[in-house]
Amino acid sequence: MKRAVLTFLIIIIFNITLALAASEINITSNKMEVFESEGLAVFTGKVFAIKKDLKVWCDKMYVYYENQKGKKVVNKIIALGRVVIEKGKWKAYADKAVYFKKQEKLVLEDNPKVWRDKNLIEGDIVIIYFNEDKSEVLAKEQGRVRTMIYLK
């Protein structure tokens, strides 16, 4: 019983610290594991994360962070399994997404589909540069890129 309470308190303290260090990133899931020496938190089961206007739903999420001056700073987030992402005018579906915080870059793989407003892009890999308000779509080997653009 004491161990369960201690684990619960550690989880609460970790979440509060992570939220403060990352300017309010809130993550909910069925399970969380923290590997402090690796700078990694793993969230499993019905994961939902929100930071300002960035929202992510997925089956599993890896949050990589580092300690800087006593604070936890998120560097990278990997979302796996039925990933849905919304940020501003962007909405994306994929089975894998990697978000690089410093570059404000999102890399989507495994059947990605991305909408900006009504416009759709598909390919093997879709990269979104949020700071530059642009995207790049790549095809592997013999694959093709597909887009559907609505003209005014």
Backbone as CSV, one residue per row, in Angstrom:
resi,resn,N_x,N_y,N_z,CA_x,CA_y,CA_z,C_x,C_y,C_z
1,MET,0.830,-1.198,0.000,0.000,0.000,0.000,0.873,1.259,0.000
2,LYS,1.925,1.255,0.860,2.806,2.417,0.926,3.519,2.626,-0.406
3,ARG,3.904,1.515,-1.065,4.585,1.619,-2.346,3.666,2.230,-3.403
4,ALA,2.398,1.848,-3.408,1.442,2.394,-4.366,1.260,3.893,-4.151
5,VAL,1.188,4.308,-2.892,1.032,5.729,-2.581,2.286,6.491,-3.007
6,LEU,3.461,5.928,-2.718,4.717,6.558,-3.107,4.816,6.684,-4.629
7,THR,4.469,5.614,-5.349,4.476,5.655,-6.815,3.522,6.724,-7.330
8,PHE,2.338,6.803,-6.748,1.347,7.810,-7.138,1.900,9.220,-6.921
9,LEU,2.545,9.450,-5.783,3.119,10.769,-5.489,4.244,11.109,-6.459
10,ILE,5.080,10.125,-6.792,6.158,10.359,-7.748,5.583,10.743,-9.109
11,ILE,4.538,10.057,-9.519,3.887,10.369,-10.800,3.325,11.784,-10.786
12,ILE,2.670,12.156,-9.709,2.103,13.505,-9.606,3.216,14.554,-9.657
13,ILE,4.276,14.341,-8.889,5.385,15.289,-8.865,6.033,15.390,-10.249
14,PHE,6.234,14.236,-10.912,6.820,14.251,-12.251,5.940,15.035,-13.219
15,ASN,4.629,14.790,-13.194,3.724,15.488,-14.103,3.708,16.986,-13.849
16,ILE,3.735,17.378,-12.593,3.751,18.805,-12.273,5.046,19.436,-12.768
17,THR,6.165,18.767,-12.522,7.457,19.285,-12.967,7.506,19.378,-14.481
18,LEU,7.056,18.341,-15.159,7.051,18.335,-16.625,6.161,19.459,-17.153
19,ALA,5.009,19.656,-16.552,4.088,20.705,-16.994,4.701,22.085,-16.817
20,LEU,5.345,22.324,-15.706,5.947,23.631,-15.464,7.124,23.878,-16.392
21,ALA,7.956,22.875,-16.579,9.144,23.040,-17.403,8.806,23.210,-18.868
22,ALA,7.763,22.624,-19.319,7.413,22.660,-20.740,6.309,23.653,-21.040
23,SER,6.075,24.582,-20.134,5.024,25.575,-20.309,3.679,24.920,-20.559
24,GLU,3.259,24.128,-19.602,1.935,23.521,-19.622,1.736,22.452,-20.691
25,ILE,2.449,21.385,-20.598,2.135,20.211,-21.408,1.392,19.261,-20.479
26,ASN,0.213,18.875,-20.864,-0.606,17.981,-20.051,-0.812,16.678,-20.806
27,ILE,-0.522,15.570,-20.145,-0.633,14.255,-20.769,-1.464,13.356,-19.866
28,THR,-2.438,12.681,-20.459,-3.205,11.679,-19.725,-3.101,10.361,-20.471
29,SER,-3.095,9.257,-19.711,-2.999,7.931,-20.305,-3.402,6.902,-19.267
30,ASN,-3.453,5.641,-19.676,-3.767,4.566,-18.742,-2.578,4.196,-17.864
31,LYS,-1.353,4.410,-18.389,-0.155,4.006,-17.659,0.986,4.944,-17.998
32,MET,1.875,5.164,-17.026,3.063,5.965,-17.254,4.260,5.308,-16.583
33,GLU,5.385,5.259,-17.296,6.643,4.767,-16.742,7.679,5.870,-16.938
34,VAL,8.491,6.120,-15.908,9.530,7.141,-15.988,10.885,6.479,-15.826
35,PHE,11.778,6.775,-16.762,13.148,6.295,-16.720,14.028,7.530,-16.576
36,GLU,14.157,7.987,-15.345,14.827,9.256,-15.049,16.256,9.302,-15.588
37,SER,17.006,8.215,-15.447,18.396,8.209,-15.906,18.496,8.338,-17.428
38,GLU,17.448,7.951,-18.139,17.428,8.046,-19.598,16.734,9.314,-20.088
39,GLY,16.095,10.048,-19.174,15.344,11.234,-19.583,14.165,10.866,-20.450
40,LEU,13.410,9.861,-20.013,12.316,9.331,-20.825,11.098,9.023,-19.965
41,ALA,9.946,9.445,-20.451,8.671,9.061,-19.857,7.861,8.377,-20.955
42,VAL,7.287,7.217,-20.637,6.512,6.451,-21.606,5.070,6.391,-21.128
43,PHE,4.160,6.842,-21.989,2.731,6.846,-21.688,2.057,5.814,-22.587
44,THR,1.205,4.977,-21.996,0.580,3.894,-22.736,-0.923,3.879,-22.488
45,GLY,-1.700,3.640,-23.538,-3.138,3.449,-23.432,-3.941,4.730,-23.470
46,LYS,-4.657,4.938,-24.562,-5.529,6.096,-24.729,-4.833,7.393,-24.334
47,VAL,-3.690,7.637,-24.952,-2.879,8.801,-24.613,-3.470,10.055,-25.254
48,PHE,-3.530,11.122,-24.466,-3.936,12.434,-24.959,-2.983,13.460,-24.379
49,ALA,-2.372,14.255,-25.249,-1.449,15.303,-24.812,-1.881,16.625,-25.414
50,ILE,-1.717,17.683,-24.628,-2.065,19.012,-25.114,-1.050,20.022,-24.597
51,LYS,-0.577,20.858,-25.519,0.310,21.968,-25.180,-0.087,23.133,-26.063
52,LYS,-0.659,24.132,-25.441,-1.206,25.281,-26.166,-2.166,24.776,-27.239
53,ASP,-1.866,25.028,-28.526,-2.785,24.593,-29.583,-2.387,23.267,-30.222
54,LEU,-1.383,22.573,-29.659,-0.975,21.265,-30.166,-1.666,20.175,-29.351
55,LYS,-2.462,19.340,-30.037,-3.171,18.228,-29.392,-2.765,16.934,-30.078
56,VAL,-2.513,15.895,-29.270,-2.096,14.604,-29.816,-2.870,13.491,-29.133
57,TRP,-3.418,12.579,-29.943,-4.054,11.354,-29.457,-3.269,10.192,-30.041
58,CYS,-2.998,9.158,-29.255,-2.275,7.992,-29.765,-2.381,6.838,-28.772
59,ASP,-1.818,5.683,-29.154,-1.808,4.514,-28.277,-0.630,4.529,-27.307
60,LYS,0.529,5.058,-27.780,1.723,5.065,-26.944,2.544,6.308,-27.266
61,MET,3.114,6.918,-26.233,3.890,8.137,-26.424,5.175,8.073,-25.604
62,TYR,6.283,8.419,-26.275,7.582,8.518,-25.630,7.943,9.999,-25.547
63,VAL,8.175,10.496,-24.347,8.556,11.896,-24.154,10.008,11.925,-23.676
64,TYR,10.880,12.486,-24.506,12.294,12.590,-24.175,12.566,13.990,-23.629
65,TYR,13.244,14.041,-22.507,13.506,15.319,-21.867,14.911,15.327,-21.290
66,GLU,15.364,16.516,-20.944,16.640,16.644,-20.256,16.468,17.631,-19.114
67,ASN,17.298,17.468,-18.121,17.274,18.367,-16.974,18.182,19.548,-17.261
68,GLN,17.609,20.741,-17.197,18.375,21.962,-17.402,18.101,22.895,-16.229
69,LYS,19.113,23.150,-15.449,19.002,24.043,-14.301,17.856,23.627,-13.385
70,GLY,17.757,22.319,-13.132,16.739,21.814,-12.221,15.348,21.680,-12.812
71,LYS,15.197,21.946,-14.110,13.891,21.832,-14.766,13.970,20.779,-15.866
72,LYS,12.846,20.146,-16.126,12.766,19.163,-17.208,12.312,19.881,-18.482
73,VAL,13.118,19.745,-19.533,12.823,20.389,-20.805,12.615,19.300,-21.850
74,VAL,11.460,19.303,-22.482,11.118,18.306,-23.490,11.855,18.610,-24.788
75,ASN,12.514,17.582,-25.339,13.241,17.719,-26.607,12.480,17.117,-27.773
76,LYS,11.933,15.918,-27.523,11.327,15.158,-28.619,10.179,14.334,-28.065
77,ILE,9.149,14.164,-28.893,8.015,13.322,-28.541,7.761,12.376,-29.708
78,ILE,7.656,11.085,-29.392,7.310,10.088,-30.408,5.950,9.518,-30.054
79,ALA,5.023,9.591,-30.991,3.680,9.045,-30.807,3.501,7.869,-31.755
80,LEU,2.965,6.760,-31.222,2.789,5.543,-32.017,1.362,5.024,-31.903
81,GLY,0.870,4.458,-32.996,-0.430,3.794,-33.004,-1.609,4.739,-33.064
82,ARG,-2.309,4.733,-34.170,-3.519,5.542,-34.372,-3.330,6.993,-33.934
83,VAL,-2.306,7.617,-34.476,-1.943,8.980,-34.090,-2.846,9.985,-34.797
84,VAL,-3.386,10.908,-34.017,-4.151,12.036,-34.540,-3.531,13.287,-33.927
85,ILE,-3.234,14.274,-34.783,-2.600,15.499,-34.318,-3.349,16.693,-34.875
86,GLU,-3.566,17.673,-34.020,-4.158,18.938,-34.438,-3.291,20.074,-33.927
87,LYS,-2.993,21.020,-34.814,-2.248,22.221,-34.434,-2.616,23.326,-35.393
88,GLY,-3.284,24.317,-34.886,-3.700,25.431,-35.736,-4.532,24.952,-36.905
89,LYS,-4.098,25.281,-38.122,-4.822,24.892,-39.341,-4.513,23.466,-39.776
90,TRP,-3.578,22.788,-39.083,-3.130,21.458,-39.472,-3.893,20.374,-38.719
91,LYS,-4.194,19.276,-39.433,-4.742,18.068,-38.815,-4.076,16.893,-39.513
92,ALA,-3.627,15.906,-38.724,-2.872,14.803,-39.314,-3.263,13.470,-38.700
93,TYR,-3.192,12.431,-39.543,-3.368,11.048,-39.119,-2.145,10.269,-39.582
94,ALA,-1.658,9.356,-38.739,-0.533,8.483,-39.095,-0.438,7.394,-38.042
95,ASP,0.441,6.433,-38.291,0.698,5.415,-37.272,1.952,5.743,-36.473
96,LYS,2.745,6.725,-36.970,3.931,7.160,-36.230,4.147,8.645,-36.479
97,ALA,4.429,9.365,-35.395,4.737,10.788,-35.507,5.880,11.117,-34.557
98,VAL,6.813,11.920,-35.049,7.926,12.374,-34.221,7.923,13.905,-34.253
99,TYR,7.842,14.491,-33.060,7.802,15.948,-32.926,9.115,16.421,-32.318
100,PHE,9.824,17.300,-33.043,11.077,17.880,-32.580,10.790,19.293,-32.098
101,LYS,10.854,19.480,-30.808,10.436,20.746,-30.207,11.256,21.939,-30.666
102,LYS,12.580,21.825,-30.635,13.436,22.969,-30.980,13.173,23.472,-32.390
103,GLN,12.976,22.552,-33.329,12.736,22.939,-34.722,11.259,23.160,-35.017
104,GLU,10.385,22.843,-34.055,8.936,22.894,-34.303,8.618,22.111,-35.578
105,LYS,9.175,20.896,-35.635,9.043,20.050,-36.828,8.329,18.764,-36.454
106,LEU,7.412,18.342,-37.302,6.666,17.111,-37.107,6.905,16.200,-38.299
107,VAL,7.374,14.977,-38.035,7.614,13.996,-39.095,6.595,12.872,-38.926
108,LEU,5.786,12.650,-39.952,4.745,11.629,-39.928,5.099,10.501,-40.880
109,GLU,4.951,9.267,-40.388,5.249,8.088,-41.201,4.146,7.058,-41.030
110,ASP,4.199,6.020,-41.848,3.236,4.919,-41.796,1.820,5.413,-42.096
111,ASN,1.555,5.585,-43.354,0.246,5.990,-43.878,-0.201,7.376,-43.418
112,PRO,0.660,8.385,-43.533,0.237,9.713,-43.081,-0.724,10.388,-44.052
113,LYS,-1.671,11.089,-43.463,-2.592,11.948,-44.204,-2.640,13.259,-43.438
114,VAL,-2.429,14.353,-44.162,-2.371,15.649,-43.511,-3.276,16.632,-44.235
115,TRP,-4.056,17.355,-43.435,-4.913,18.401,-43.960,-4.436,19.742,-43.439
116,ARG,-4.436,20.718,-44.309,-4.282,22.113,-43.910,-5.500,22.790,-44.475
117,ASP,-6.358,23.226,-43.585,-7.696,23.664,-43.961,-8.371,22.480,-44.661
118,LYS,-8.814,22.630,-45.908,-9.464,21.532,-46.635,-8.482,20.743,-47.505
119,ASN,-7.278,21.262,-47.690,-6.300,20.656,-48.584,-5.674,19.421,-47.948
120,LEU,-5.540,18.359,-48.741,-5.035,17.073,-48.264,-3.721,16.733,-48.956
121,ILE,-2.754,16.194,-48.181,-1.529,15.659,-48.757,-1.287,14.276,-48.165
122,GLU,-0.774,13.368,-49.022,-0.454,12.007,-48.614,0.857,11.601,-49.265
123,GLY,1.597,10.755,-48.575,2.852,10.225,-49.089,3.377,9.221,-48.084
124,ASP,4.595,8.766,-48.289,5.185,7.829,-47.334,5.662,8.551,-46.076
125,ILE,6.175,9.772,-46.267,6.628,10.597,-45.150,6.135,12.018,-45.379
126,VAL,5.547,12.604,-44.359,5.118,13.993,-44.426,5.836,14.745,-43.308
127,ILE,6.472,15.848,-43.678,7.184,16.675,-42.698,6.510,18.038,-42.668
128,ILE,6.164,18.481,-41.464,5.537,19.789,-41.290,6.484,20.668,-40.474
129,TYR,6.765,21.845,-41.016,7.596,22.833,-40.335,6.657,23.928,-39.838
130,PHE,6.255,23.846,-38.581,5.251,24.768,-38.054,5.742,26.214,-38.045
131,ASN,7.012,26.453,-37.704,7.542,27.825,-37.665,7.562,28.481,-39.037
132,GLU,7.719,27.660,-40.079,7.799,28.178,-41.435,6.469,28.070,-42.172
133,ASP,5.479,27.439,-41.536,4.156,27.267,-42.132,4.256,26.588,-43.500
134,LYS,5.047,25.483,-43.535,5.205,24.749,-44.796,5.250,23.254,-44.501
135,SER,5.104,22.459,-45.567,5.174,21.004,-45.433,5.960,20.435,-46.601
136,GLU,6.442,19.213,-46.400,7.201,18.498,-47.420,6.674,17.068,-47.435
137,VAL,6.428,16.522,-48.614,5.901,15.167,-48.739,6.881,14.345,-49.563
138,LEU,7.252,13.185,-49.011,8.234,12.331,-49.662,7.643,10.965,-49.983
139,ALA,8.110,10.367,-51.059,7.704,9.013,-51.428,8.945,8.129,-51.387
140,LYS,8.786,6.933,-50.854,9.886,5.975,-50.813,9.869,5.138,-52.080
141,GLU,11.046,4.733,-52.528,11.218,3.850,-53.679,10.268,4.210,-54.819
142,GLN,9.304,3.355,-55.123,8.394,3.584,-56.239,7.093,4.265,-55.816
143,GLY,7.027,4.710,-54.582,5.814,5.348,-54.077,5.523,6.666,-54.764
144,ARG,4.350,7.176,-54.520,3.918,8.419,-55.133,3.368,9.344,-54.057
145,VAL,3.364,10.620,-54.360,2.796,11.645,-53.496,1.440,12.021,-54.069
146,ARG,0.472,12.232,-53.184,-0.875,12.590,-53.638,-1.324,13.831,-52.898
147,THR,-1.999,14.709,-53.623,-2.537,15.918,-52.984,-3.904,16.237,-53.569
148,MET,-4.704,16.868,-52.759,-6.021,17.331,-53.175,-6.129,18.780,-52.721
149,ILE,-6.123,19.693,-53.663,-6.121,21.128,-53.349,-7.434,21.728,-53.772
150,TYR,-8.004,22.518,-52.877,-9.242,23.223,-53.166,-8.911,24.663,-53.531
151,LEU,-9.268,25.040,-54.751,-9.035,26.400,-55.225,-10.254,27.255,-54.966
152,LYS,-10.011,28.494,-54.682,-11.127,29.426,-54.392,-11.727,29.955,-55.635
